[in-house]
Structures are given as structure tokens and as C-alpha cells.
Amino acid sequence: MFETIVALATPPLKSALAIVRLSGDDCFFIVSKFFSKDITKVEKNTIFHGYIKDGEVTIDEVVLLAYKRPRSFTGEDSVEIMSHGSPLIFNRIIEVALKNGARMATNGEYSSRAYLHGKLNLMQAESINDLINAETEESKKLSLMALEGKTSKLIEPIKKSLGDILSLIEVNIDYPEYLDIEEANNEKIVEICKENIKYISKLIKDGLKGNIIKDGINVAIVGKPNVGKSSILNALLNENKAIVTDVKGTTRDIVEGKINLNGVIINLFDTAGIRESSDQVESIGIEKSISKLKDSDIVLCVFDSENLDEEDEEIVKLVKGKNRIFVYNKKDLLSQKEHKDKLYISALNKDVEPLKQAIIDKLNLSKENYDNPSIANTREIGLLENIKEILEHVLIDVETGLPIDLINSQLKNAYLKTLSITGEDNDFDIAKEIFSRFCVGK
């Protein structure tokens, strides 16, 4: 029994129209209590025009869409009430729905029910949130491919090959009398594991690139005081967001901004100048700077001279091992000839295009990363890494002569994690896997 839930499906703002959505087993019965027409006998998806009422009081004239199960987003009987977009009106509609037996939906409950009713797999359900939060056309494109099920298909080769070898081992163990069934030997297991490790490695690599497109990256701008970090932030944003003065230590806290480079959101963080300071407030800002650069995907190390001083050298040591770009600012003041292997810009003159290109180059994204589906969700990438690790252990265990029943247990674990990616692990039955692949017992 699925309770009837209600929630606003559009933003809670004043607008021309608003949509209140209900879904659940008693949906039509509950709505008929406060709608001017009886919709309990609906046999197919139908549009109605009428009035929402609270007793004898008319709340609004509406268009009502009734969706008959399973032909709805959730797979249940559902209703969408299109009202005028006054908060006073849509809140009253929700109130009267609650009064007549519905309850407020929890976060993500409509998508959760769509998953439970088999309308979406877990990857598709997760992509809805990504689609809502997409900030670029490129991010939206990846999320749409996942919602359409194209991303889920990337899992099928792993699922099939692991299911095949797992079923083969089980049949060999449980049904030794069937002599016409292929033997699940070590060579076969090694072959399957190596093929999947190679394929999964590519999925992870592509997924991490897709994650960059989907979620963007964090870029910290660091350097000693007065090298032009705030000016660089302003030039990249094309606005005067950070205060710029000739006084050292002007920036005391993190100043943030974001830009879109080739369809990737770059979250920029202008940090306090890193140096030894006796000023308590400035010291707190410097500590925040060091913490922020540790959490960043790319660090822009800014210098105002090619002759690095002691403070510059300390910053170079601080960012060792990070994905970094060395930037020489104040190009307009340079007297010596520029070196081809160094990046020169002039934040003062808004000459930062070379820096933008350097960030794009660091992303290392190809047309394929933008155009093809990829497993870009952090949870899903983590499961792929788990599966790869298990299969690598299987290869070691086969080499050391571990009994096949123990190897079988590890392969089953890898297979279950594969099913977890799409949320199918709750319905796993090894017997079904065997009989779907072999005519055991006819």
C-alpha cells in the first residue's frame, strides 16, 4: 500500500502557473473529495477542467491531469493540478489535499517510487537531481543521457560477463552430471577478469572526466601578497568582485566566483596572500588559504617576477604534488623578453585568455567526453573501483591456487556490486541467473 503523497512540483515562487502533484493508491479518491468532478472512474490518462474546493469555498479554477497507473512518472495513479501561480493558492491546494488524506512527500520520494515501481533504475533516478542542478548545456546533456538509460547500458557488458562466468561455476559445482556444459577453468576466469578490469578502467577514466563536466572543478588562486591574485579573479570573472589595493594583505578571507570554460564550471577562489604575519586576522585568512589550496583540483600559483624570492619559493614547496599552473602576472611591466615555456598575463589589462586556455588544457577533455554517456556519479565510480579491486584480487587468488568455491564467492561479490550500480541487487537470485543462461533440468 503506497500512501498518497502531495508536493509542489514547481518552484515556490509567484508565477503565472504552479503545479501541485499527488501520487499514490488512493490518489483519485482523495482528489475527488476536493475537485469539482469525480475522477475515481478514470481508466486512462485524462485532462479535466474544473475547480478546487474546500467545502463550499472555491480555491481556484484549474486544469487537472490524471495519470492512470502504470502510465505515470511514479508508476502509480497520479494527479497534477495546474493552478494559478500565487503562493496563497498553491499552498491552499496542498492544505486541502492534506486535509482530505494525503501526506507531504519527503525529499526525492516521487523519484524513489518511480524506482520502486520499475519506471527508473537507480542510475536514472540519480540523474534527475543532476539534471535539476545542471549549470551548463554540456552538464545537462550528460544528465539527460543518464536519464534516458544510455549510461546504464555501459554496465551491461560487466553484468553479462560476470553473470555468465558465475553461472558457469555454479553449474559446474552443483550439476556435475551435465557433461555437455563448458568447464569453468582458471583460464576462463582469468580471461573474464582481465577483460573486465580493462573495460572498467576505461569507464572510471571516462567517468572522472564526465564528473568534471557535470560538477565542475575548484581552482584556488594563491601567491604572496600583492602579486595580483584579486585582479586575476576580477579579470576572469569580468567584474570587480574582489577589492584591489596596493596595500599588502587586503584580501583577508576567501573570495569566490565562477566562470564557464568550454562547458565546465570553474569555481574560483581568491585567497589571502601567503606569508609570515603577526596580524591575527590576516593569519586566519592565510590558514584558510592553505586549507583551500589543499582541497582544490587546480592551483594557480601567481608570481609578479621571474626571479622568485624566498616567499615565492615557499609557495612552490607548499603546492608540490598538486595539479598546478605557474602564472606570471604584470606582463605589462616586464622589461625582459618572455620565455616560450612560461605563462604571462596582465590582469590589469584584462589579458587573461592565455590563463583560461591553460586551465582548459589542464582539464584534458576530448569531444568524446562531451558527446558520449559516462558514469560520472561519485557513488557509481566508487562501486566500479570496488569491482575492479575485487577482480584484481581474483587474479591473484587464481595464481596462488585458491579453491574455486572461494573464488566464486568473490566473483559473486563483484557481480552484486555491479547490480548495485543500477539498484538491481535487491532482486538478486543466483538460481534465476543459472536457469536464464542454461537449460538445466529443461
HELIX and SHEET records of a PDB file:
HELIX    1   1 CYS A   27  PHE A   34  1                                   8    
HELIX    2   2 PRO A   87  LYS A   99  1                                  13    
HELIX    3   3 GLU A  109  LEU A  116  1                                   8    
HELIX    4   4 LEU A  122  ASN A  133  1                                  12    
HELIX    5   5 GLU A  137  LEU A  147  1                                  11    
HELIX    6   6 SER A  152  ILE A  155  5                                   4    
HELIX    7   7 GLU A  156  ASP A  174  1                                  19    
HELIX    8   8 ASN A  186  ASP A  215  1                                  30    
HELIX    9   9 LYS A  229  LEU A  237  1                                   9    
HELIX   10  10 GLN A  280  ASP A  295  1                                  16    
HELIX   11  11 GLU A  310  LEU A  318  1                                   9    
HELIX   12  12 LYS A  331  LEU A  333  5                                   3    
HELIX   13  13 GLU A  353  LEU A  363  1                                  11    
HELIX   14  14 LYS A  367  ASP A  371  1                                   5    
HELIX   15  15 THR A  378  GLU A  399  1                                  22    
HELIX   16  16 ILE A  404  THR A  422  1                                  19    
HELIX   17  17 ASP A  425  ASP A  427  5                                   3    
HELIX   18  18 ILE A  430  ARG A  437  1                                   8    
SHEET    1   A 6 THR A  46  ASP A  54  0                                        
SHEET    2   A 6 VAL A  57  TYR A  67 -1                                        
SHEET    3   A 6 SER A  78  GLY A  85 -1                                        
SHEET    4   A 6 SER A  15  SER A  23 -1                                        
SHEET    5   A 6 ILE A   5  LEU A   8 -1                                        
SHEET    6   A 6 ARG A 103  MET A 104  1                                        
SHEET    1   B 6 VAL A 255  LEU A 261  0                                        
SHEET    2   B 6 VAL A 264  ASP A 270 -1                                        
SHEET    3   B 6 ILE A 217  VAL A 222  1                                        
SHEET    4   B 6 ILE A 298  PHE A 303  1                                        
SHEET    5   B 6 ARG A 324  TYR A 328  1                                        
SHEET    6   B 6 LEU A 343  TYR A 344  1                                        
END                                                                             
